[in-house]
Amino acid sequence: MAADITAEMFLKAFNSVGGDSSAAARAVTNYKTLSGWRASQIAQAAAAGAAAMAIPVAHIATLAADFAVLLRKMAVCAWGIGHKLGAVVEAEEDLAIILGLWSGRWNGMP
């Protein structure tokens, strides 16, 4: 029960920081390849993480914001890939499925 509540709370938080998938659809059109899109998103996430760690001990205070930025980058990257591949992107549902696949708790079968 507690794990279900935690998972539900995490998904709500994940979806709230994810934003709008249409912004990712517009942004990904600026990239010729998926690898270029992914590299850009990884660089942005790395820069945010580095900035959060720049001042010793300050990273403790910025941890929540850093985590939110990381979740946002995960969402935008996934949505952008979906749009680039021509898939129908359903923001909340897709993120829940991706998290399930990444965690190994879902294998893609109903």
C-alpha positions as CSV (number, residue, x, y, z in Angstrom):
1,M,0.0,0.0,0.0
2,A,2.7,2.5,0.9
3,A,4.6,1.6,-2.2
4,D,1.5,2.3,-4.3
5,I,1.0,5.7,-2.7
6,T,4.6,6.6,-3.2
7,A,4.5,5.5,-6.8
8,E,1.3,7.5,-7.4
9,M,2.9,10.6,-5.7
10,F,6.0,10.2,-7.8
11,L,4.0,10.0,-11.1
12,K,2.0,13.1,-10.2
13,A,5.2,15.0,-9.4
14,F,6.9,13.6,-12.6
15,N,3.9,14.7,-14.7
16,S,3.7,18.1,-13.1
17,V,7.4,19.0,-13.8
18,G,7.3,17.4,-17.3
19,G,5.4,20.2,-18.8
20,D,3.8,20.3,-22.2
21,S,4.8,17.7,-24.9
22,S,4.0,20.2,-27.7
23,A,7.0,22.3,-26.6
24,A,9.2,19.2,-27.1
25,A,7.6,18.6,-30.5
26,R,8.5,22.1,-31.6
27,A,12.1,22.0,-30.2
28,V,13.0,18.6,-31.7
29,T,12.3,19.9,-35.2
30,N,15.6,21.9,-34.9
31,Y,17.6,18.7,-34.9
32,K,18.3,16.5,-37.9
33,T,18.9,13.3,-35.9
34,L,17.7,11.7,-32.7
35,S,21.3,11.4,-31.5
36,G,21.7,15.2,-31.9
37,W,18.5,15.7,-29.9
38,R,19.6,13.3,-27.2
39,A,23.1,14.8,-27.0
40,S,21.5,18.3,-26.5
41,Q,19.2,17.1,-23.7
42,I,22.0,15.2,-22.0
43,A,24.3,18.3,-22.1
44,Q,21.5,20.5,-20.6
45,A,20.9,18.0,-17.8
46,A,24.6,17.7,-17.1
47,A,25.1,21.5,-17.1
48,A,22.2,21.8,-14.6
49,G,23.7,19.1,-12.4
50,A,27.1,20.7,-12.5
51,A,25.7,24.1,-11.6
52,A,23.9,22.6,-8.6
53,M,27.2,21.1,-7.4
54,A,29.3,24.2,-8.1
55,I,29.2,25.5,-4.6
56,P,30.2,22.9,-2.0
57,V,27.4,22.0,0.5
58,A,24.9,24.2,-1.5
59,H,23.9,21.1,-3.5
60,I,22.0,19.9,-0.4
61,A,19.7,23.0,-0.7
62,T,19.4,22.7,-4.5
63,L,18.9,18.9,-4.6
64,A,15.1,19.2,-5.1
65,A,15.4,21.7,-7.9
66,D,18.1,19.6,-9.5
67,F,15.9,16.5,-9.3
68,A,13.0,18.5,-10.9
69,V,15.3,19.6,-13.7
70,L,16.4,16.1,-14.3
71,L,12.8,14.8,-14.5
72,R,11.9,17.6,-16.8
73,K,14.8,16.7,-19.1
74,M,13.8,13.1,-19.1
75,A,10.2,14.0,-20.1
76,V,11.3,16.4,-22.8
77,C,13.8,14.0,-24.2
78,A,11.3,11.2,-24.3
79,W,8.6,13.3,-25.9
80,G,11.0,14.7,-28.5
81,I,12.1,11.2,-29.5
82,G,8.4,10.2,-29.8
83,H,7.6,13.2,-32.0
84,K,10.7,12.7,-34.1
85,L,9.8,9.1,-34.7
86,G,6.3,10.2,-35.7
87,A,4.6,8.5,-32.7
88,V,1.4,9.8,-31.1
89,V,2.7,11.3,-27.8
90,E,0.4,11.0,-24.9
91,A,2.4,12.9,-22.3
92,E,1.3,11.4,-18.9
93,E,0.6,7.9,-20.2
94,D,4.0,7.7,-22.0
95,L,5.9,8.8,-19.0
96,A,4.3,6.2,-16.8
97,I,5.1,3.5,-19.3
98,I,8.7,4.7,-19.7
99,L,9.2,4.7,-15.9
100,G,7.7,1.2,-15.7
101,L,10.0,-0.1,-18.4
102,W,13.1,1.6,-16.9
103,S,12.3,0.2,-13.4
104,G,11.7,-3.3,-14.8
105,R,8.3,-3.4,-13.2
106,W,6.5,-3.6,-16.6
107,N,7.6,-5.6,-19.6
108,G,5.3,-4.0,-22.2
109,M,2.6,-6.7,-22.0
110,P,-0.9,-5.8,-20.8
